[in-house]
Amino acid sequence: MRPIRVVLADDHHVVRVAVATFLAQEPDIEVVGEISEAASLIEVVGRLKPDVLVLDAHMPGQNVIQAAQTMREQMTNLHILVLSAYNRREYVVGLLRAGASGYVLKDDSPEMLVQAIRSVANGKEWLSPRVLKILMRSVRAEEPEPLMELTQRETEVLRLMANGAKNDEIAAALVITNQTVKNHVRSIFNKLGVDSRVDAVLYALEHDLAASPDIDEQP
């Protein structure tokens, strides 16, 4: 029986080395490649054709959620297992909707990662217990939908952000000043309960507010 072919995708070298070293001890798992840049995800995975892609939730250079969706559409035999420090609902739900079969946190045990790889390789789903709790709390919450609290102008700003527009481009499109855009962005962060542009855009994409090829970290 051939081993499970795994590709590791993480922009942190130390993470890839640590995971590869641990997985090398498992006779039924073979690491066949590593990816350090999100821009090369689709090309490398398509060439190596692994059984399982162990994928970080956020890598600079490309929208990982969109890349995951593209890979699942193009490579129906690929199983994606997210291994990330990000445990926000936006990341978890976004990647699961994009086609990921599992989600493990980086501070979960190595043994849990191995078990998750074996499970998703066999066509099953796997969620870290803490990720499952996050989803359960989210489902049980009866708080109003944050998007409903945005003004029409804030919604327009968020949509443009999700389409990759920077602050000066948003200002030009809406015929407002850069400072007004910054004020809207701060208000959006506050109403969505996020603290970065990345999280705001991920929230917008999760709620189908827009489709974006990139997420910019501009404050």
N, C-alpha and C positions, 0 to 999 in steps of 0.2 A: 504493500500500500504506500503510495507516494506521500511525501510530507505536504503539509499545508504551506503553499507559497505565499509569503507575506512581503509587502512593501511598506516601509516606514516613511511617513511624510510629516516632518516637523522642522521648523526653521531653527531650532536650537540643537546644535551639534551634540552637546552633552546628553540631551534626552535621547537622541537617536542611538548614540553609543551605548548608553545604559540599557535601553530596551533591547537592542540587538544582542548585547552580551548576555542578558538574562534568557532571551529566547533561544540562544545557541545551545542552552542546556536541555532543550526539549527536543527529543528525537523525531517527533512528528511535526515539527514546525521548522521551516527554512526561510530565512530572510534573504530575498533575492534582489533587493534594491532599496535605496534610500533617496528621498527627495527633500531638498532644503528650501526650494523656492516654489511658491504657489503657481507661478506662471508656467512651470513645467509639469504640473500635476497630470493633466490630461494626456500629454504626449508620452511621458515616461510610463504611466500606468497602462496606456494602450499598447506600448511596446513590450513591457514585461509580462503583462497579463497575469497578475497575481490572483490568488483565490480571495485574499483579504488585504484591503488597504487600511492600515492603521493611520488615521488622519487627525492632525491637530485641528481644533475648531477655528483657529485664526492664524493665518500666515500672511505676511505682507506681500503685496503685489497682485492679489486677485481675491475676488469674493469667493471664499471657500464653499459657502452654501451653494452658490450657483455652479461652481466647478463640480461639486458632488452630484448635483442633479444631472449635469451634462454627462458625467461618467456613468451614472446608473442608466441613463437613456441609451448610451452608446455601447455599454459593456454589461449586458444583462446577467452575466455569470459572476460579476464582481460583487463582493460583499464589503461594505464600508463599516469599519469600527472606529468611532471617534475616541481619541485619547487626548484629553485636554484639561487644563486648569480652569477653564471657563465652565461654570455651572449655572449661569443665568438661564432662565426659561427661554429667552430669545434664541440663544445658541442651540439649546437642546431641541426645542420644537422645530426650529428652522432646519437643522441637519436631519432630524428624523423625517420631516416632510420631504426633504430632498432625496431621501432614499437610504440613509444610513440604517444599518441593522442593529447597531448597539452604541452605547455611550458609556465610557469609563473615565473616571477622574484620575489625574496624574498622581494624586496622593492615595489612591486605592492600592491594595497590595499587588505585587507582581503576579502572585498566584491567581488573583481575580482577572488580571489582563489575559493570562494564558487561557483560563476557562472561557473568557469572553471570545477570544480568537477561535477557539474550537467550536463554540456554539454558533457563531455567525457563519463560520465556514460550512457548517452543516445545515445552513438555511434557517437557523433559529434567531430570535431576537435576544438581546442582552442589555440590561440597564443596570448600572451601579445602583445599589440600594439608596444611596443619597440622591442620585438623580431622580429615581422613582418618587422619593419623598417630595422633591421639588415640584414634580409634575402633579402629584396628588394635592399638594397645597394650592397649586395654581387652579386646579379644577374646582376645588372646594371654595375658593375665594369668591366672595360675592361683591367685590369692589366694582365700581363702574369702569367701563372700558376707557382707558386713558386717552385713546384717540378721540373719543367723543368730547373730551375736555378742551381739545385744541380749537382755536379760532380758525376761521376760513383762511386767513392769511398765514397762520402758523402751519396749517395743513399744506398750503401751497409751498412754503419754504421747505418743509420736510420732504415733500414729493420731489422737489428739485435736488435736495441733498441726496436722496436715494438714487436719483438719476446721474449722480456724479458731479453735480455743479458745485463749484467753490463759492465762497461768500460774495466775491465781486461779481461772479456770473449770476448769482441769485439776485443781487442788487440791481443789475442791469435788466434782468428779465422782468422783475416786478416794479421797476422804476422807483426804487427806494434807496436809501443810503446804506453803506456798509455797516454803520453803527446800528441802524435799525435791524438789519439782518442779524447782527450779533445778539441784539436784544431778543429777537424772536427765537434764535437758537437756544439761548439760555432758558427762555420760558418753555421751550419744547423739552429740553433736558429735565426740567423740574416737573412738568406734567406727566412725562413718560416714566419718571423715576430712574433715569439713566444718568451717567456721568461722563459720557464720551460720545463723539460723533459716530464712532463705529457702532455702538449699542443703539443709537437712535436710528441709524440706517437699517440695521438688522431688524429692529422692531417694525420699521416701515415695510421691509420686504416680507416679513412674516405675515403681515396683515394685508399683503397685496396692494399696498399703496403705490408701489412703483417697482420697476425691475432695473437693477443697476449692475454694470460689469465690474465696478470697483467701489471700494470703500476708502475714503480719504480721511486721514487722522487730523485734518486741519481743525483747530479749535474754533 
